[in-house]
Amino acid sequence: MTDSGTNVKSLPAAGDFDYRSAFPALSQEINGHPLIYLDSAA
């Protein structure tokens, strides 16, 4: 909720988002294994 009392739509949970369709580069395979992206964001 915001201060004005209106509801704010929340973002989908990470498990519900289809990252591979959003980032076509993740559809690649390298040596027969799917390409993955790890982000530490530290």
C-alpha positions as CSV (number, residue, x, y, z in Angstrom):
1,M,0.0,0.0,0.0
2,T,1.0,3.6,-0.5
3,D,0.5,6.4,1.9
4,S,-2.7,7.3,0.1
5,G,-4.2,3.9,0.8
6,T,-4.2,2.7,-2.8
7,N,-3.0,-0.9,-3.5
8,V,0.2,-1.3,-5.5
9,K,0.6,-4.3,-7.7
10,S,3.5,-6.4,-6.5
11,L,6.1,-7.9,-8.8
12,P,6.0,-11.6,-9.6
13,A,8.1,-13.9,-7.4
14,A,11.5,-14.8,-9.0
15,G,10.3,-18.3,-9.5
16,D,7.3,-17.1,-11.5
17,F,9.2,-15.0,-14.0
18,D,10.4,-16.7,-17.2
19,Y,13.9,-15.3,-17.5
20,R,14.8,-17.4,-20.5
21,S,12.1,-15.8,-22.7
22,A,13.1,-12.3,-21.4
23,F,16.8,-12.9,-22.2
24,P,17.1,-14.9,-25.4
25,A,20.9,-15.3,-24.9
26,L,20.1,-17.7,-22.0
27,S,18.6,-20.1,-24.6
28,Q,22.1,-21.0,-25.8
29,E,23.9,-24.2,-25.0
30,I,27.6,-24.5,-24.5
31,N,29.1,-28.0,-24.9
32,G,25.7,-29.5,-24.5
33,H,24.8,-27.6,-21.3
34,P,22.4,-24.7,-20.9
35,L,23.9,-21.3,-20.5
36,I,23.3,-19.8,-17.0
37,Y,23.9,-16.4,-15.5
38,L,25.0,-16.0,-11.9
39,D,24.8,-12.5,-10.4
40,S,26.3,-11.9,-7.0
41,A,25.0,-8.3,-6.8
42,A,27.3,-7.9,-3.8
